[in-house]
Amino acid sequence: MSPFRAALTTEFLKARHSRVPWGVAVGFSIAPLVGGLFMIILKDPDAARSLGLLGTKAQLTAGTADWPTYLNLLGQAVAIGGAILFAFLTAWVFGREFVDRTVRGLLANPTSRTTIVVAKYIVIATWGLAISVWVIALGLSIGALIGLPGWSTDDALRALEGIGLAAALTIALQAATAFFAGVGRGYIAPLAWAVLMFAASQVLAVLGWGAWFPWSVPAILAGAGGTAVEPVTVGGVTMVMMAVVAAMGATIAWWEHADQTG
């Protein structure tokens, strides 16, 4: 078995036997369920009140119970929720070596550090994409069960294309989270970074600069950035990819050259 295959197999085994990736999947599954609940309430507010799902004085102005509204909610869940939940996954994959004090043994084997980092990235990407596909499939199933009106195959495909691209970019941007997991030697620094970028992305989207800020782009693509002055362009996506490449390069360089005392 080649060193790369051995490293990749090891990382996948770690993830499969850990509760963290499965916990992220379960946490993500709540989003389409909550979205479906909102659609049920919007579809028949009086029935929702009689069932205790909506307060007597509560009013909903979030939209109508139809497929465009529901797909927009699903897109927000994937992009905004993914920015936090995928950060947890990334912080665990990279930070656990320091918290569990296994980093010395990991780096003492003949496998190169770059190979280890790439293997960890692949595990994060695989789990992230699998979870995103599951959440989208679950969301579509819930929408069909509710019987939402307003289905348009063309519109749905465009929405799903944006959601899929948003999910892919959100996962790719976790390269920066991985860098801070190494620098911070644990979980706190990468999670703090994720929260900071989440806050910055929301503020810059409101100010109209979100289309050029890498951490705002996925949410805009998924339909959560209606306050942006400009839609996302190829230049905006290019900015994301530049940020990802820089973060990956920084992560590999740190693992290759930093003094590992974990």
Order of alpha helices (4+ residues) and beta strands (2+ residues): alpha-alpha-alpha-alpha-alpha-alpha-alpha-alpha-alpha-alpha-alpha-alpha
